[in-house]
Amino acid sequence: MNFKDEETRGITAVMILEAIGKPPEHLVNALNEIVDKIGGEKGVIVKNKKINEPTLIKDRKDFYTSFAEIEVEVEEILHLAVLVFRYMPAHLEISSPELIALTNSGWNDFLNELTRRLHGYDEVARILQIEKNILENKFREIIKEKNEEQESGNNDGGIKAEYKPEKNEKVK
């Protein structure tokens, strides 16, 4: 007996994808392209889609918002997890089946995909933190050089600059 056959297949879900930007026609085109990409994903069928007309965002001149409501059917829960990480829907609702069964292998696949994605995001965050620290250090060097020039009489009439880190920011 193949335990993989005991897993739930044919999961139907509704995803809401949001878009903000300008011009308004760009939002509709972008959402249509995203829906097409979702339909091209392995193990995914787009059963229904509705893209709402863009509306002007209150208190934001020339910025619009729109959203797409997409009903998808996925072969297995792993495919739904991939959609969530790849397209970051604002909302997701599984409409059927009521109960989803997974084998150990199915859970392994699901959790390994989750772990892989989280490690990728963690790597990006670490790189950005390192780059931020490098930029701050270079900025401090420039400020220090500028202040030394002003103090040594090579003052070009500029204002003495000073960098004050925020409360939670580490100073090296």
ABEGO torsion letter per residue (X at the ends): XBAAAABBBGBBBBBBBBBBEOBAAAAAAAAAAAAAAAAABBGBBBABBBBBBBBBBBGBBGBBBBBBBBBBBBABAAAAAAAAAAAGBABBBBAOBABBBBBAAAAAAAAAAAAAAAAAAAAAAAAAAAAAAAAAAAAAAAAAAAAAAAAAGABAGBBBBBBBBBAABBBX
